[in-house]
Amino acid sequence: MSRVLVKKINKVYPNGTHAVVDVDFEVKDKEFVVLVGPSGCGKSTTLRMIAGLEDITEGEIYIGDKLVNDVPPKDRDIAMVFQNYALYPHMTVYDNIAFGLKLRKLPKNVIKERVDEAASILGIEKLLLNKPKELSGGQKQRVAVGRAIVRKPQVFLFDEPLSNLDAKLRVQMRAELSKLHTRLQTTMIYVTHDQVEAMTMGERIVVMKDGFIQQIENPINLYKNPVNRFVAGFIGSPPMNFIETKLVEVSKGYWLDEGTFKIRLPDNFKEAVKSHLNKNVIFGIRPEDIYDKLFYKESAPENTIKLTVEVVEPLGSEILVYFTTGKNSLTAKLEPRTDVSVNQDVEMVLDMSQIHIYDAETEKSLV
């Protein structure tokens, strides 16, 4: 059983920086979990503590059923893939992949069998005699992954392994790593600052900010039900729109009053937000839940707002349009048949069933 259990771990540096605060989660056997968050949120530090490359100030880490707080990295039965590949430039691909096995003094035939198997899985059989300087970035990354595969560890750890690749290659390697997990059926923990990587690869996602875990969920639930404004804004591309409004009651209905527009809340939201009546709240809506009034059947005055077009970005299958209204800006992801131009005043319809409401002070989700 190769689960990883992280129990209330903390990391405090000598200068007093509290980099990781009471981080607590479990990675189940054979699960692929992604740690995601902005730079400095503590995700890589957490991974390095699991690997044994950083000391734990407080808390416990278990790999399998074994407490590994004081176990050296080489004895934790983990394999780690780094952002910078960490290949030996004077060695061939074969020797780079085999290096760890040679240190463990495995028989030559076992080493060859494992290297050949890893090279076959990764499609680098023809590169085994090449030196790293003769490889592309994607090929170097495959070699680094191959070096981890041959060890047959309990747990794979990935620290932003795709950061140095171009956009097209990143997409390809995301798919390759997902297929690798399916094939190897090994526990994997993956760190990235890229929410697209997190959403497309992780079975569950751990979102971090300022050393704290914000939310742990599968990608779909994380996207649909973010627990606070930070998660809502971090997950999703383009990010969710946020507008500060006041919750008011008009003719027994609840409305969000921005100043330049008012929109009516669905009645089934009333119970969740009634404690915030006549208070400021943050209204959130994703770009894909804003529609051109010309093509939306369920438009009505209470869910329609007037906006001014600021920027139009045609992307072929869709159009990103950036709007302004009063002091606020919104982004919409619209159908390509939408015809708008800069400085044009237009009417857009909001899908009110998909909106989110956050407390203006705590930024926690109300709806």
Disulfide bonds with the S-S distance in Angstrom:
none
